[in-house]
Amino acid sequence: MEGKTRKAFIFSLDAFVALSVILVTIYALFALVSTPKPYYTSFEQTYDFARDTLIALEHSNDRVYGNMLSKIALSHDRQTIMDYVDPVIPTQYGYRFEFYNATNTEHPWTTIYDTATDNLPDQLHNKEYRKMKASAQTIVFSNVPGSPSDENPFGYISCHNDSTPCDMPPMLFDEGDRAIGIIRLTVYI
């Protein structure tokens, strides 16, 4: 009887050791996975700079293009970028705007602006990609109206100074520019 008790004790001790090893392994794996990576917070902040800048530009007004994001995408206006983007992104970061042109099959991504290639003295942003980069992109819709002609087609109601109505006056507006594309802002450090 004593041999059976001793075998049962060894069997129970073996099961307890095996359970302890399994629990320690699971705990070690959980600790390894849940430890934050060294650059994760910086990556998240870099992505937030890119995304928030695109959202701010998309919700700003422009008299001709509708919003500043469309103005940057269509006119490639450096001054708009300097006025609206430079104050938002800190100088230790560099950034690049790119526009996706679906009609250009060879090189669909066109770089609009990159701080790395801007050698003007008023550009103080980072010029070199070293650690990480994060991109945010959005779809740009733009409808730039054409310019009206000098004549006002709606300034009269009759053709012959009597009560005889005339035909509808022709539309004298140019067709205008329409663009749909993807704009990408890459922020790097």
ABEGO torsion letter per residue (X at the ends): XAAAAAAAAAAAAAAAAAAAAAAAAAAAAAAAAABBBAAAAAAAAAAAAAAAAAAAAAABBBAAAGBAAAAAAAAGBAAAAAAAAAAABBAABBBBBBBBBAABAABABBBABBAAABABAABABBABBAABBBBBBBBBBBBBBBBBBABBAAABABAAGBABBBBBBBBABBAEBBBBBBBBBBBBX
